[in-house]
Amino acid sequence: MEELRGHPKLRMLDEGYVYVTENGNLILDTLFTSIPDIRKKEVELKSIAGVLEVGLFTRHADVYYKAKEDGSFEKLH
């Protein structure tokens, strides 16, 4: 991550333990000060061995939902 100019930090629980996902994976929360080409960055990150997913959203969804105060959802197009 540092070679890609990121600043990784291992996700921790409030109790001081490492956060482990349901599948036994660890999460690196990584800060990038600038991402000029987000799609290129997504490809770069996903090409790293061991990286399963990234939190970059580079594609638009067909449908969006908005949560309303009454607990229901509004469908947006």
TIKE-50253 format. One record per residue (C-alpha): residue number from 1; y, x, z. Coordinates in Angstrom, 3 decimals. Each point is the difference from the previous one (the first is absolute). Last residue first. Layout:
BEGIN
<resi=NUM; yy=Y; xx=X; zz=Z>
...
This chain:
BEGIN
<resi=77; yy=6.195; xx=-33.311; zz=-10.314>
<resi=76; yy=0.412; xx=-0.900; zz=3.673>
<resi=75; yy=-2.483; xx=-2.019; zz=2.078>
<resi=74; yy=1.430; xx=-1.140; zz=3.333>
<resi=73; yy=-2.127; xx=0.477; zz=3.077>
<resi=72; yy=-0.445; xx=-2.003; zz=3.181>
<resi=71; yy=0.484; xx=1.259; zz=3.540>
<resi=70; yy=3.029; xx=-2.215; zz=0.771>
<resi=69; yy=2.374; xx=2.966; zz=-0.453>
<resi=68; yy=-1.107; xx=0.512; zz=-3.599>
<resi=67; yy=-2.057; xx=2.880; zz=-1.360>
<resi=66; yy=0.795; xx=0.838; zz=-3.637>
<resi=65; yy=-2.845; xx=0.387; zz=-2.454>
<resi=64; yy=0.123; xx=2.026; zz=-3.205>
<resi=63; yy=-1.936; xx=-0.642; zz=-3.214>
<resi=62; yy=-0.844; xx=2.142; zz=-3.028>
<resi=61; yy=0.478; xx=3.160; zz=2.047>
<resi=60; yy=2.173; xx=2.826; zz=-1.277>
<resi=59; yy=-1.400; xx=3.495; zz=-0.247>
<resi=58; yy=1.092; xx=3.231; zz=1.652>
<resi=57; yy=-0.493; xx=-0.847; zz=3.665>
<resi=56; yy=-0.413; xx=3.273; zz=1.842>
<resi=55; yy=-2.108; xx=-0.210; zz=3.137>
<resi=54; yy=-2.687; xx=2.347; zz=-1.214>
<resi=53; yy=-3.752; xx=-0.388; zz=-0.199>
<resi=52; yy=-3.193; xx=1.992; zz=0.285>
<resi=51; yy=1.324; xx=3.531; zz=0.303>
<resi=50; yy=-3.004; xx=2.211; zz=0.720>
<resi=49; yy=0.424; xx=2.276; zz=-3.001>
<resi=48; yy=3.607; xx=-0.137; zz=-1.209>
<resi=47; yy=0.299; xx=-1.829; zz=-3.333>
<resi=46; yy=1.252; xx=-3.132; zz=1.787>
<resi=45; yy=3.092; xx=1.871; zz=1.162>
<resi=44; yy=0.918; xx=1.318; zz=-3.447>
<resi=43; yy=-0.613; xx=-3.399; zz=-1.626>
<resi=42; yy=2.224; xx=-1.755; zz=2.557>
<resi=41; yy=2.683; xx=2.673; zz=-0.411>
<resi=40; yy=0.016; xx=-0.553; zz=-3.785>
<resi=39; yy=0.423; xx=-3.745; zz=0.546>
<resi=38; yy=2.861; xx=0.595; zz=2.468>
<resi=37; yy=2.022; xx=2.233; zz=-2.318>
<resi=36; yy=3.093; xx=1.292; zz=1.849>
<resi=35; yy=-1.673; xx=-0.077; zz=3.424>
<resi=34; yy=2.441; xx=1.468; zz=2.523>
<resi=33; yy=-0.134; xx=0.900; zz=3.685>
<resi=32; yy=-3.748; xx=-0.546; zz=0.045>
<resi=31; yy=-1.407; xx=-1.013; zz=3.364>
<resi=30; yy=-3.755; xx=-0.034; zz=0.504>
<resi=29; yy=-1.938; xx=-2.172; zz=2.419>
<resi=28; yy=-3.404; xx=1.653; zz=-0.108>
<resi=27; yy=-2.725; xx=-2.506; zz=0.765>
<resi=26; yy=-3.501; xx=0.863; zz=1.190>
<resi=25; yy=-3.135; xx=-1.703; zz=-1.286>
<resi=24; yy=-2.924; xx=-1.385; zz=1.976>
<resi=23; yy=-0.448; xx=-3.121; zz=-2.124>
<resi=22; yy=1.677; xx=-2.287; zz=2.551>
<resi=21; yy=2.914; xx=2.467; zz=0.078>
<resi=20; yy=0.376; xx=2.809; zz=2.557>
<resi=19; yy=3.312; xx=0.513; zz=1.825>
<resi=18; yy=-0.021; xx=3.329; zz=1.862>
<resi=17; yy=0.307; xx=-0.468; zz=3.750>
<resi=16; yy=3.261; xx=0.331; zz=1.937>
<resi=15; yy=-0.117; xx=-3.376; zz=1.772>
<resi=14; yy=2.653; xx=-1.359; zz=-2.391>
<resi=13; yy=-2.444; xx=0.597; zz=-2.846>
<resi=12; yy=0.578; xx=2.850; zz=-2.424>
<resi=11; yy=0.575; xx=0.314; zz=-3.726>
<resi=10; yy=-0.189; xx=3.635; zz=-1.113>
<resi=9; yy=3.371; xx=1.152; zz=-1.285>
<resi=8; yy=0.597; xx=1.221; zz=-3.528>
<resi=7; yy=3.343; xx=1.341; zz=-1.306>
<resi=6; yy=-0.235; xx=-0.146; zz=-3.771>
<resi=5; yy=1.223; xx=2.565; zz=-2.487>
<resi=4; yy=-3.073; xx=-0.323; zz=-2.253>
<resi=3; yy=-1.321; xx=3.280; zz=1.429>
<resi=2; yy=0.607; xx=-1.526; zz=3.446>
<resi=1; yy=-2.359; xx=-2.832; zz=-0.796>
